[in-house]
Amino acid sequence: MSEEILINVTPQETRVAIMEQGVVQELHVERASSLGLVGNVYRGTVCRVLPGMQSAFIDIGLSRAAFLYIADILEYETNAEKPIQELLYEGQTVMVQIIKEPIGSKGARLTMQISIAGRFLVYLPQQEHIGVSQRIEDESERDALRDRLLRLLPEQREGGYIIRTLADVATDEELLADIEYLNKVWANIQAANSEAAHGSLVYQDLTLPLRVLRDVVNENASRILVDSGGTYQKMLEFAERYAGGVKNRIERYPGDRPLFEANNVEQEIEKALSRKVELKSGGYLIFDQTEALTTVDVNTGGFVGGRSLADTIFKTNLEAAQSIARQLRLRNLGGIIIIDFIDMEEEEHRQAVLDELRKAVAKDRVRTTIHGFSGLGLVEMTRKRTRESLAHILCEPCHACQGRGEIKTARTVCYEILRELVREARQFNAREFRVLAAASVIDLFLDEESQSIAQLSDFIGKPILLQTENRYAQEVYDIVLM
């Protein structure tokens, strides 16, 4: 299926939208104030070893210490029987690479097994393994690609490689150019690491537009539109050196209307931040994201188009499966995902919905595993999480509800204020009490709860004045002692 890649660049942020048949399938956002960290290499210092968890905290100069598991230590494979306290010690200097962005309250996840991505190959300078991308499933094709690479490599080679899916269409000259580029990058990393201070950056991965050329663009990409002249030139230069077949597909966007607005991407971003997703049939999905997992609830809504109730449910679930796969890519949701499809009695329908979901997620560039229906009728799946979701990048917890997704009613706040007035009256001998609160709370005091405030004033023997503060959220109030 033909893809179109739109790249919107401003001094503050770069946004990339991957389109299929005019519909946004993926969104990537990188801000100048918080550039992506995955792939970066640091000269770190071991600040704490945790024998109980067989892991360690490494100071790499970020606001939070990063996390290193024992399986990601360079010497682990040859010292598999040794505990982590025999492999690392506090104060030790190590070269590490970020493999997972800091997410929520968790620090970045690290590895000492450095890997450098090229367009067709991933270089593993500290290993000897020759692997093939898991997305290439045909065994004969995997063997042919492995043999082809081994023929191109020198006999006394250093390091191993993973063959990426794009290598299938690469010429021998392109593969050799990729090998040369990757070896140069590794030599530069080694030189920079020997001179770098502790906790400093040794190697930074490419910017988002160049990573798109390296990692995303394939034979399905019909064109790449970019609205920045400077970025356009950099992409052309990169393509000239490392991705020659892509150069003629890079175009400078000529329109006066903003690129994302002209292609309805801004509207899709707003929808991707919504909890509710409407289906064309009239059904809808509800997405709830927590730190541990994401839940998706499927509802029929107003859809009554089936021949029977079972048929209506089946058609809604089929449409939901396609929409869920797209939303997972669009929102970049990862980790554990639980889907509550509408209950289906027929096993044939359940299997058809699972098949539709598997077919839809097969387009995903991120590794996704579907575990089928559980005993409770829920579909369990996982999607590899390496960076923050779209909502976590663009949004923050609501200051009014503190991330709960709901706020206390005005009546609940009224009763809190009444209890607080009693406590204050017992502690302080004020002349009068003034309540500052949101308009909805004050209006309730003046109307339905007017008797309550009058009774309390009589009880404490002091006047209570009410004052509206338009800037206050509904849960916010102050009691001023006069």
N, C-alpha and C positions, 0 to 999 in steps of 0.2 A: 504494500500500500504506500502511495506517494506521501512523502513528508515535506513540510515547509518549516524552516527554522527562522524565527523572528528574534532579532537582538536589539534591545533598546538600551542605550548607554547615556547616562548622565554623570556629572562629576561625583555624585553621591552614591549611585548604585548602578549595577548592570543587571538587566532582567532578560531571560531567555525563555521563549515560548516555543514548544514543539507542537506543530499542527498536523492533523491528518484530516483530509477532506474539509478543511476550513474550521475544524473543531480543535480546541486546545486539549492536548493530552498530557503535557508535562510543563511545569513551570520551575525555573531555577532563578534564585535571587542571590546576588552577592553585593554586599555593601562595603564601601571604602573604609568604614569605621570598624568592620568586623569581617575581614576577608576569610574565605574558607580555609580550614587548617588541614584537612585530610591530604596526606601525601607529603606534608612538610617534614623536614628532617631537622632535629635539634641535637645540640650537645648538652645532655642533661646530667643531673646529679642525683644519685639515689638518696632520698631524704628519710625514707622509712621502709623497713622490710617487715612484712606481716606473715610469719610462719604459719599461723592458723588459717590464713586464706591462701597461702602459697602465691603471694603477689607482693608488689612493692609500689610505693609512691615515688614518682620521679619529678623533680623540679626542672621544668623546661622554660621557666620565665613567664608562664601564664598566670592569671589571677588565682587559679586553683591547681594544685599538684595533679599530675596525670597518673594514670593507672597502668601497671604492667603485670600481666599474668605470667606464670612460670612457663606456660607453653609457648609464649612469644619471646622467650629469651634465646639468644643466638646459640648458646651452648646446650640448650635443652635436649636436642635429639641425641647428642653424643654422651649426655650425662642424665639420661632419663630417670635413673634411680636416685639422683641427688635431690634433696629438698632445696628450696629457694635460698635459704640462709647460707648454703654452701656455694651458691652461684653468684650472689650479690651481697654487698655489704654497704652500710651507710657511709656516704661521702664518696662512693665510687663514681667515676665519670663514665657515662655510657652514651653511645650514639643511638638515637631512637627516632622512630617515625610514627606520626599520628595515623591511626587507621579508623578512628571513630571520633567525630566532633564531640566537644563537651555538650551534653544534653541535660537540660533541667539543672538539677543540683549535682550531677555527676561530672567529674573531670574527664578530660580526653582519654581515650584508650590508646596505648602505645604498643609497638613491636620493635624488637631489635633486629628483626629479619627484614632488612631494607628491600623495597621493591620500587622500581622506576618504570612508569608507564610510558610506552611509545604509542605510535598509531597502530602498529600491527603486532607488537610484542610487549611483554612486560619483562624487564630484566631483573634477575635475582642474583646480585653480585656475590652473595655469601653462600650460595647453594649451587648444586650441580644438576638439579632436577630439570628435565624438559617436560613441561606439561602442556595441555590443550584446554582451552576454555570449555567449561561444562555446558555451554550453550550449543556447542557442536556435539551432537549426540551420536551420529553415525560413526561406528568404530573404524570402518575402512577409511573414511575421510580423516579421522583423527590420526590414524597411523601414517597416512600419506603426508599430512602436514608436518608431522614430527620428523619423518624421514627427509622431507624436503629441507627443513631447517638445519638438520644435522649435516646435510651435504654442503650447506652454505657456511657453516661455522668452521673456524680453524680447528685442527686436531688438538692443539694445546689451548683450548679455550678456557677462560675463567668465568665462573658463574653459570647460572641456569636461566631458563626462559619459560614463560608461559605464552603460548600462541593465542592471540585474540581472534575473535570471529572474523574481523575484517581481513585477516591474513589470507583467507581463502581466495580473495580477488586481487591480492597484491602480486606484483611481479618480483622476480628475484632481485632486481636492482632496488626496488622499494624496500624489500626486507633487509638487504645489505646496508642501505642508508639508515634504516631504523636501528640496526645493530651498532653502526658507527656512532649515531647520535646518543644512544643509551650509554655506550662506553665512555663517551666524552662527559656526559652528565655525572657519571659515577666518579670519574677522575676529579672533576671539579668539587664534588661533595667531599671526597677524601682530603683534598687540599684545604678546603674551607674548614673542615672539622679539626684539622691539626692546628689551626691558628685561632679558632673561635674560643670565646670566653664561655665559662660554664653558664648554662641556662640561656643560651642564645641560639638564634635561628641559623642553620647551616645551609639549608636548601628550601626554596619556596616553589610550590607547584605553579603551573601556568595559570594565568588569569582565566576567568570563566569563558570568554569568547574563544580563546585558544584551546581550552579543554574541550569545548564543544566540537571544534574541528578534529581534535585528536580522538575523542572518545565516543561522540554521538553520531557524527555525519557518516552515513554509509550509502550504499547504492540506492536506497529508497529516498534519500534526500534530494528533492528536485531543485531547490534553491535555498540560499541563506541570505536573508535580507537584514542589513545592519544600518541603523540610522545615524551613526557617528563616522565622520570622515577619518579621524585618527585611528579608530578601532578597525575600520574597513582596510586601511593601509597595512596595519599590523597583521591582520588576518591574511591578506594577500601575500605578504612576505613570509609568514609562517607556512602557508599552503605551498608557496614556491619551493621552500626548502624541504618540507616534510610530508606534504599531502598534495602532490602535483595534480592529481585527478580531480581535486575538489575546487581548484582555483576558479574555473570558469562558472562555478555555481554560486560564487559569492557576489552579491550585488549591493550597491549603495541604494538605500531607500530614497526615492526622489520626491515623495509627496510632502505637502505642507501640513496636512493633518497628522497628528502623532501616530506613529506606527502601530502601537498597541490599541489605540482607540479605533483606528481604521479597520482593524481586524477583530474587534469585539473582545480583545483579550482583557481589557480593564474590567469589563462586565463579568467575565469568567473568574477573575481573581476575587471579586466581591462574592460571587456564588460559592467559591471554594472556601471562603471563610465562614460560611453560614452552617449552622448545625443541621438544617433541613435541606434536603435535595429533592426537588420535584421530579417525578418520572413522567414521560409523555403520556402514559396511559391514565394518569390521574392518581396513581400510587405515589408513595414518597419514602425516602430513607432518612433516618436520624443517626447522625454521627456523634459519638461521645468519646473524647480523647482524654485519657489519664496518663500519668507517668508510666504505669506498668503495661497498659494495653489500650486498644481502641475497640469499641463496640459499635456495631451497625445493626439497626433495627429496621426491618422491612415491613411496610404497611400498605394495604390495598387502597386506602384513602377513598376517593370517589370513583374508582374503576369498577364498573359492573358489566363490562363488555363480554365476558365469557359465556359459554353456553350453559354452564353450571357453576356452582361455587368452587368446585375443585378445579375447573378450567380457568376461572378467574384468578385463583391463587397461583396456579402453575404459570400463567402468562405474566403475572406481576413479578414472580420470582425470577423468571427468565430475563426479563428486562432489568430487574434489580442486579442480577449477576454481572451484566455488561456494564451497568452504571457504576457498581462498586469497584470493579477493576480499574475503570478510568479515574474515579475519585481517589483511589489509593495512590496512583501515579501523580495526579494533579496536586493533591495535598501533601505528597511525600510522607504518608503515614507508614510507620515501621513498627517492628516488634511483634507482639502477639495481637492478632486481630480475631475477634469473635463476631460472627454474623448470625443474626437471628432471623432466618427466613420465615415466612408464614408457613405454619405447619402443613405438610403434605402427607396424605394418607398412602398414596400409591408410591411404591418403591421405584417404579419406572420414572415418575416425575422427579423424585429426589435425585436419581442418578443423572437425569437430563440436565437439571439445574447445576449439579456439580461439574458435569462435562462443559457446560456453557461458561462457568466461572474459570475453569482451567484453560479453556480456549482463549478467554479474554485476558487473563493474566500472562499468557505466553508472550504477549507483546512487550511486557515490562522488562526494562533493562536491569532492574534490581532483582536479585534472587528471591523468589517467592515460592513457598511450599504450602500446599493445601492438604490438610490431614483428614478431610471428610467430615461427616456428621458424627457428633458425639452422642452418648447415650441420652442426653437431654434434648437432642434435635438441633443442636447448634453446630455451625460449621466453624472449625478451628483452622486457622492458617497463620503463617508467619511471613514477614517481609523484612529483609535485611535493612537495618537502620544504621546509616553512617553519618547522617547530619540531621539537624533540627527539621521538624515539619514546617510547612508553609505558614501555618497559624502561629507557631512559636517564633518565627522570624519576623512576621509582620504585626503581631499583636502582643498584648500583655494582659495580665489578669485585671479584671474590672476593679477600679478603686472602690466602687460602691458595694460590690458583693464579695470582693476579695477572692475572685475566682470560683465561687460556689455555683455561679450560674443562676442565682436567684437572690432576692433581697427580702428582708423582713417587711411585713405589711405595715402600713401606717398605724393600724390599731396596736400591733405588737410593740412598736416604738413608743406609742402613747403610754402603754402600761409600764414599759421600762422607765420612762420619765417619771411616772407617778411613784414608782418604788424608789427611784433615785432621790426624788424630792423628800420622801420620808426619811431616808438615810441622812441627807444633808441637814434637814431640820433638827435631827437629834444631835448632830455633831456641832452645828454652828448656830449662834444666835443672831441671825441676819435680820435686817429690817424688812426686807421683802426678797422674793426669789423671781428672777427673770429667766424664762425658758426661750432659748434660741433654737429653732428647728426648721425643717423644710416646710414649704407651703402645705403639702398634703397632710402633714402631722398637725400643724397649727389649725388647719381647716376642720380636722376631725375633733380637736379639742373645743373649737368654737361651736360645733354642731352637735354631733351625737354624744360626745364625751364631755359636754359642758357641765353636766351635773357632777361628773367624777372630779373635775378640777375644782369646782366650787366646794364640794364636800371635803376635799383634801385641804383646801385653804382654811376652811373652818376648823378642821382637825388639828392643823399645826399652828393655827392662830396667826398666820402671816399671809399677806397678799401675794398672789402668784400672777405675774405679768407674762403675756405671750407675745413673742416677736418672730415674724417670718424672716428667714434668711434664704434668699433665692439661690445662693451659691451652694447651699448644703444639699448633699444627697439625702435620700429618705431615711437612711439609718443614722445619719450624723445629727447630733444635738449637743448643746452646751447649757449648763445651768449656772447662771451668774448670781452671786450673792451680793445684794445691795446694802 
